[in-house]
Amino acid sequence: MTSSVQHDSPRRLVRPRVRRRPARRAPAARWTARQWAALFCVLSGYVVGSLTTSGTAISLPRISAELQAGPAAMQWFVTGYLLATTCLVLIAGALGDRFGRRLVLRVAASVYTAGIALSAIAPTILILNAARISAGVGSAGLMACGAAVLTTSFTGPDRVKAFALCGAAGGIGMAIGPSAAGWIVDAVGWRGTFGVLAGASVLMVVSTFFIKESRAEKPRPFDLIGALMLIVGLSLLLLGISTMTSGNTVVGGGQLVGAGVVLTLFIVRALRVSAPLLELSLLRDRIASAWLISAVMAGAGMAGFAVYLPTYLLVVHELNAAAAGTWMLAFTIPLFVVPMIVSRWVNRGGSAPKIAASCLVLAATAYLTFGLLATVGEVWVALIPTAALGVAIGSLTALSDAQLMSRIDHDRIGMASGLLNTVRAGSTSIVLALFGAGLVVAIAARVGPRTADSLATGDVAAISRSVAVDGFGHGWTLVLAGNGVVMLAAAIAFVGLVLAGRRQAGRATASR
């Protein structure tokens, strides 16, 4: 009888379960001292610039009284700064590409500081206006080379974050600028205000010594003729707008015609010479052109609204200055909160073009909705479109500059920055003038020209409540509807250019 032998099967080795810890993300690289210096310099320019503008507006009556300046001189005090900045920002960018962006930024910061300091001690309105114009010259360099320095100092997600911080600083300046400037003016007077700002501007000059220098690898000759043509053309354009809005249509019309002729010749020349001040080939990149539209609309799209919103609240809803300032926080708070949120979203994989297109549509919807609700019930009814507009503009501010500059080659960063700020400053000036003029015309069509002039400035003392609400509300509805249409057109153009740019890139890839 055979006995069966029972073989034990081998035991399976059971390994103890080890709980794996989630992999930690590599810590983000810390910014260097040079990067922090670049960011500090540009952020300081945003904040000081906004306080300079706000302090100027608040100080106008005191300056006029102390220096015995008439309306014409005070008009130059306001427009001279803007004129110098707009005319020279493209030139400053080209000089930065050729001689060094840090060098031009340092010179610009020094000129700006000297102009502000001279404003504090100016004995006459003539010297004060000259000081203001010199500050505008410095501001042109700060605008052009500030963006160029940020572009060369940061890359990738850090660049998006840096530009978002600048957008947030601009929002902070808009939110607290008028109040802060008012406090400074009340505390130390208009001369003291310029002194405080000059002291703060010195820090910008110091910070430029810690910024890394960058310039074009193949410097181009400076286009002096093109620079002179640009100065003349933009000067005639801005002066024509100012003259037209002041009522002198004949002279203003002639200046605008002259501007059109000179700027057309400038463009024709740029297409023919080998090294123009502005290479129009920058606009051959469809996606870069789309981001240029987005960046311009972020600034120009809110210009008139931000200026005239307090007047609307005063006339239509009878709010006092303090209440109107508080209510405006619905618009200004998103301007410095949203940029950082949007930059994080993009750095984590969000689509920047989709966000920008959505925000352009959101801005258009907000304007059209606000226009329809202009005279409906309580003031809180318009709170949602106001906040929505703040979100839209804040998002566009966070994305546009960084996305545009990221598509420009190293040798033309300064030129691209100059183009961006020239178009933005010029568009903002035009939109602001058209918004104010359009508001007056629309109100006048409802209640007559004399009443319209009073309503547009918030003077409702001698006007009945019903007439004031009906007149200003009608004008407000029409100009906001116009803004909404422009924003919608910008959204369509943006999407079209992005799609065309992608098709262009696809064809280029397929042909290789």
Secondary structure as UniProt FT lines:
FT   HELIX           33..67
FT   HELIX           71..99
FT   HELIX           101..121
FT   HELIX           125..153
FT   HELIX           156..207
FT   HELIX           208..210
FT   HELIX           224..245
FT   TURN            246..247
FT   HELIX           249..272
FT   HELIX           280..284
FT   HELIX           286..300
FT   TURN            301..302
FT   HELIX           303..317
FT   HELIX           321..327
FT   HELIX           329..347
FT   TURN            348..349
FT   HELIX           352..372
FT   TURN            373..375
FT   HELIX           379..382
FT   HELIX           383..405
FT   TURN            406..407
FT   HELIX           410..412
FT   HELIX           413..447
FT   HELIX           449..456
FT   TURN            457..458
FT   TURN            461..462
FT   HELIX           465..510
//
